């Protein structure tokens, strides 16, 4: 009996080692970009408008989409949806890009009962300069203010503190990458889309954080090389909770299968911080 237990333990160890030896990279072909006018008909008034002033005096306008079926005594996930550079401003409107509005489509809003928080940055949330082989992103002070907003909003609304997520496209994808470096214990998972990853020195922060990277391999605005670099750094640091969806032939656009996107959204909502 003892020999059988030892044999089974060895077999399980070999299986685990084999699973870890294959990096979880998925190459996706034949997916067109998400249409630029997707969700143009979505009424922005579904997102309540408010402002937040951080401790350093930074004022962030923000929008929030509330769960469509709020029930007393329940707590709900919170998705922080970071906007790209086209949303920079103070009008509390331009940050409602395609991805933000996608959460308000009837089928998505019904399926995912959650708060969707969309802060607007008056300046860049992430800085990384022009494309280069050693490109990496750095957080701006405005991103720290957004993290402060997330904490304040979560403390005053029925948010499940174990299910706070971040996502975004382009500069917003970079912000999604950077947010956990500012608050390592805050987020349960992130989905950076076509962003620029941080420096490899931050890899240990992501060792146990579920990450789903989404990037097109013909992106010449935010080249995929930075995400590939950081993916490898996280894996080398022992991270086994990161996945990479690399889209063949996709330029600097969100992939069309991001909506309704039950696959990636279901994955996101399954993650829970311990």
C-alpha positions as MATLAB code, in Angstrom:
seq = 'XXXXXXXXXXXXXXXXXXXXXXXXXXXXXXXXXXXXXXXXXXXXXXXXXXXXXXXXXXXXXXXXXXXXXXXXXXXXXXXXXXXXXXXXXXXXXXXXXXXXXXXXXXXXXXXXXXXXXXXXXXXXXXXXXXXXXXXXXXXXXXXXXXXXXXXXXXXXXXXXXXXXXXXXXXXXXXXXXXXXXXXXXXXXXXXXXXXXXXXXXXXXXXXXXXXXXXXXXXXXXXXXXXXXXXXXXXXXXXXXXXXXXXXXXXXXXXXXXXXXXXXXXXXXXXXXXX';
ca = [
       0.000    0.000    0.000;
       2.844    2.337    0.906;
       4.540    1.677   -2.459;
       1.291    2.511   -4.266;
       0.953    5.815   -2.387;
       4.551    6.733   -3.223;
       3.995    5.824   -6.876;
       0.843    7.934   -7.052;
       2.636   10.856   -5.438;
       5.446   10.605   -7.989;
       2.921   10.440  -10.832;
       1.135   13.547   -9.558;
       4.450   15.373   -9.245;
       5.382   14.449  -12.809;
       2.000   15.621  -14.095;
       2.324   18.935  -12.250;
       5.830   19.442  -13.596;
       4.647   18.697  -17.118;
       1.775   21.165  -16.793;
       4.153   23.878  -15.607;
       6.643   23.152  -18.376;
       4.195   24.301  -21.052;
       3.685   28.072  -20.850;
      -0.045   28.903  -21.106;
       0.167   30.836  -24.377;
      -2.745   30.641  -26.797;
      -2.324   31.802  -30.396;
      -5.659   33.002  -31.767;
      -6.170   33.392  -35.515;
      -8.986   34.692  -37.683;
     -10.389   37.273  -35.260;
     -11.140   40.745  -36.641;
     -10.751   43.940  -34.576;
     -13.642   45.156  -32.464;
     -15.562   47.709  -34.532;
     -14.695   51.294  -33.640;
     -18.373   52.226  -33.411;
     -19.289   49.201  -31.312;
     -21.718   50.151  -28.537;
     -22.132   53.686  -29.854;
     -25.837   53.303  -29.139;
     -25.276   52.505  -25.460;
     -26.744   55.251  -23.293;
     -23.934   56.772  -21.230;
     -26.490   57.837  -18.624;
     -26.538   54.241  -17.403;
     -23.198   55.162  -15.808;
     -23.675   57.464  -12.805;
     -21.282   60.432  -12.737;
     -19.266   61.608   -9.737;
     -15.847   63.005   -8.784;
     -13.177   61.985   -6.304;
     -10.407   64.050   -4.756;
      -7.331   62.122   -3.641;
      -5.165   62.971   -0.643;
      -2.658   64.763   -2.888;
      -5.391   67.013   -4.299;
      -5.791   65.170   -7.621;
      -9.427   65.293   -8.758;
     -10.678   62.382  -10.829;
     -14.062   62.435  -12.532;
     -15.481   58.941  -12.712;
     -18.461   56.965  -13.920;
     -19.937   53.870  -12.311;
     -22.287   51.240  -13.674;
     -24.097   49.553  -10.827;
     -25.319   45.941  -10.671;
     -28.725   45.731  -12.326;
     -30.099   43.618   -9.469;
     -28.735   45.091   -6.247;
     -29.907   43.116   -3.228;
     -29.539   44.101    0.403;
     -26.959   42.141    2.352;
     -25.071   41.044   -0.780;
     -21.629   42.126   -1.946;
     -20.568   42.425   -5.567;
     -17.382   42.284   -7.642;
     -15.826   45.551   -8.771;
     -14.228   45.932  -12.198;
     -11.978   48.970  -12.655;
     -12.046   49.790  -16.374;
      -9.091   51.972  -17.344;
      -9.351   54.098  -20.483;
      -6.824   54.706  -23.241;
      -5.100   57.995  -24.063;
      -8.112   59.129  -26.109;
     -10.115   59.381  -22.898;
      -7.789   61.852  -21.151;
      -9.676   64.917  -19.940;
     -12.046   66.190  -17.294;
     -15.436   66.036  -19.050;
     -16.381   62.741  -17.319;
     -17.501   61.342  -20.670;
     -14.594   60.572  -22.981;
     -13.386   57.701  -20.787;
     -16.515   55.709  -21.689;
     -14.805   53.888  -24.550;
     -15.849   50.708  -26.333;
     -14.769   48.390  -23.537;
     -16.406   50.453  -20.798;
     -19.692   50.634  -22.718;
     -19.605   46.903  -23.456;
     -20.353   46.248  -19.783;
     -23.668   48.083  -20.208;
     -25.026   45.905  -23.011;
     -28.118   44.089  -21.708;
     -26.712   40.553  -22.014;
     -23.409   41.416  -20.332;
     -24.924   43.501  -17.555;
     -27.439   40.759  -16.757;
     -24.807   38.000  -16.709;
     -22.215   39.863  -14.631;
     -23.722   41.524  -11.587;
     -20.929   43.891  -10.642;
     -19.858   47.479  -10.194;
     -17.962   48.849  -13.185;
     -15.822   51.813  -12.131;
     -14.452   54.024  -14.925;
     -12.158   56.809  -13.671;
     -11.069   59.575  -16.049;
      -7.481   60.767  -15.937;
      -6.635   64.435  -16.561;
      -3.152   63.313  -17.638;
      -1.630   60.012  -18.709;
      -2.090   57.174  -16.215;
       0.929   55.279  -17.604;
       4.071   56.521  -19.317;
       6.257   54.496  -21.657;
       7.412   56.678  -24.533;
       7.813   55.559  -28.155;
       8.178   51.929  -29.171;
      11.595   50.459  -28.383;
      13.129   47.006  -27.721;
      13.409   47.675  -23.970;
      10.058   49.435  -23.600;
       8.418   49.391  -20.165;
       5.654   51.359  -18.485;
       5.746   53.500  -15.356;
       2.793   54.702  -13.288;
       1.945   58.387  -13.127;
       0.785   60.000   -9.856;
      -2.728   60.064  -11.323;
      -2.830   56.270  -11.268;
      -2.078   56.315   -7.544;
      -5.092   58.611   -7.140;
      -7.228   56.069   -9.012;
      -6.089   53.293   -6.677;
      -7.108   55.548   -3.776;
     -10.502   55.973   -5.460;
     -10.906   52.196   -5.723;
     -10.242   51.798   -2.010;
     -12.626   54.612   -1.077;
     -15.406   53.376   -3.359;
     -15.036   49.812   -2.054;
     -15.283   51.036    1.534;
     -18.553   52.882    0.917;
     -20.378   50.417   -1.351;
     -21.258   46.708   -1.053;
     -18.115   45.567   -2.865;
     -16.615   42.137   -2.270;
     -13.022   43.032   -1.281;
     -11.809   39.664   -2.552;
     -13.154   40.271   -6.069;
     -11.706   43.564   -7.292;
     -10.459   43.417  -10.889;
      -8.776   45.725  -13.400;
      -8.830   45.846  -17.169;
      -8.163   48.322  -19.954;
      -6.975   48.823  -23.515;
      -3.771   50.544  -24.707;
      -2.769   53.097  -22.048;
      -5.580   51.518  -20.022;
      -3.976   48.109  -20.464;
      -0.714   49.564  -19.186;
      -2.589   51.035  -16.201;
      -4.100   47.601  -15.512;
      -0.566   46.170  -15.492;
       0.723   48.924  -13.182;
      -2.130   49.107  -10.652;
      -1.026   45.961   -8.742;
       2.494   47.413   -8.404;
       0.934   50.282   -6.444;
      -1.440   48.071   -4.436;
      -0.156   44.460   -4.408;
      -2.943   43.101   -2.183;
      -5.889   44.920   -3.733;
      -6.645   43.167   -7.018;
      -7.861   39.606   -7.516;
      -7.045   39.507  -11.249;
      -6.254   41.788  -14.182;
      -6.802   41.747  -17.950;
      -4.371   44.105  -19.726;
      -5.262   44.515  -23.421;
      -2.620   45.830  -25.845;
      -0.742   47.546  -23.041;
       2.917   47.981  -22.158;
       4.059   45.890  -19.215;
       6.158   47.262  -16.339;
       9.842   46.618  -15.715;
      10.934   43.061  -14.891;
      11.789   44.172  -11.359;
       8.048   44.041  -10.635;
       7.661   40.391  -11.681;
       7.513   39.034   -8.121;
       4.390   41.153   -7.457;
       2.577   39.069  -10.106;
       3.795   35.654   -8.988;
       0.411   34.659   -7.545;
      -1.856   37.152   -9.302;
      -4.122   35.759  -12.041;
      -3.394   37.685  -15.248;
      -4.911   37.294  -18.698;
      -2.786   39.154  -21.252;
      -4.475   40.053  -24.552;
      -2.362   41.452  -27.403;
      -2.169   41.455  -31.198;
       1.177   40.438  -32.669;
       1.191   43.099  -35.405;
       0.628   45.970  -32.977;
       3.154   48.646  -33.960;
       1.859   51.305  -31.549;
       2.251   49.244  -28.365;
       4.416   46.339  -29.583;
       3.720   42.940  -28.087;
       7.393   42.527  -27.163;
       6.956   44.237  -23.778;
       4.162   41.851  -22.786;
       6.170   38.856  -23.976;
       9.152   40.070  -21.937;
       7.152   40.510  -18.751;
       5.256   37.262  -19.239;
       8.610   35.461  -19.317;
       9.806   37.380  -16.234;
       6.701   36.365  -14.269;
       7.120   32.740  -15.318;
      10.784   32.857  -14.323;
       9.742   34.250  -10.935;
       7.564   31.175  -10.411;
       4.273   32.664  -11.572;
       1.827   30.046  -12.827;
      -1.394   32.089  -12.799;
      -0.704   34.052  -15.966;
      -2.236   33.346  -19.385;
      -1.448   34.963  -22.729;
      -3.824   35.268  -25.693;
      -1.749   36.348  -28.685;
      -3.859   37.362  -31.686;
      -2.355   36.608  -35.084;
      -2.358   39.595  -37.429;
      -4.153   41.929  -35.017;
      -2.822   45.492  -34.894;
      -3.448   48.050  -32.129;
      -7.120   47.216  -31.620;
      -9.148   45.183  -29.119;
     -10.035   41.813  -30.665;
     -13.599   41.341  -31.846;
     -14.183   38.399  -29.508;
     -13.801   40.681  -26.499;
     -17.599   41.011  -26.722;
     -19.707   39.470  -25.512;
     -16.555   37.790  -24.303;
     -18.090   35.305  -21.906;
     -14.822   33.341  -21.955;
     -12.566   36.047  -20.579;
     -15.255   37.621  -18.425;
     -16.185   34.252  -16.877;
     -12.480   33.645  -16.183;
     -12.176   37.059  -14.559;
     -15.173   36.600  -12.276;
     -13.952   33.171  -11.174;
     -10.837   34.715   -9.634;
     -10.898   35.491   -5.937;
      -8.177   36.895   -3.722;
      -7.403   34.655   -0.769;
];
